[in-house]
């Protein structure tokens, strides 16, 4: 859980910026989006395979350059 404490005489904008950065580093938003809907095991597998294929194509393209 991301937590940011206000330091003495610190503007709220700075604390908010630190909080956003911390949330982004901990991938909290990504987790929330991932758990926002249910995927059947077969669908989850297909999505995972599609992502792997995309990564592999990108890797091959990068190696050719």
N, C-alpha and C positions, 0 to 999 in steps of 0.2 A: 504494500500500500504506500503510495507516494505521500510524503508529508513534508511540509516546509514550514519552518517557524520564522516569524517575523523577528528580525534583529532590531536592536535599538535604533530609532530614528531612520528606519529603512522605508522608503516609499513603497506603497502597495504594488505599484507597477513592477518594481524590481522583484518583489516576492512572487508575483504572478508569473513573471518571465522565468524565474527559477523553477516554479512548480511545473509549468508547461514543459520545460526542458527535462525535468525529472520524469514526468509521465511519458514523454517520448522515449527516453533512454530505457525505461522499464517495459516498453511495449505494452502498456496497459490498454491503449486504444485498440491495438491489433487483437488482443485477447478478447475484448468486449465484442468486437465485430465478429470474431470467430465463434463466439458462444451465443450470438444473437439469434441464430436459427439452427435447426437440427438438420444434419446431413445423414442420410442412411449410410451404413458402412460401405456399400458398393459405390455410392456417389462420392464418398470421401476418397475412396481408392482411385476412382477415375480422375478426380481433381488433382490428387497427388501425382498420378502418372503424367497428367497433362503439364503440370508445373515442371516435372523432371525433364520431359521432352523439350520444353521451352528453354530450360537451363542448358541442356545438352546442345541444342541448336545454337544458342548464343555462344557457348564455349567453343564450338567448332568454328563458327564464324570469326571469333576473336583469334583463334590459332591460325587461321588462313591469312589473316591480314598481316 
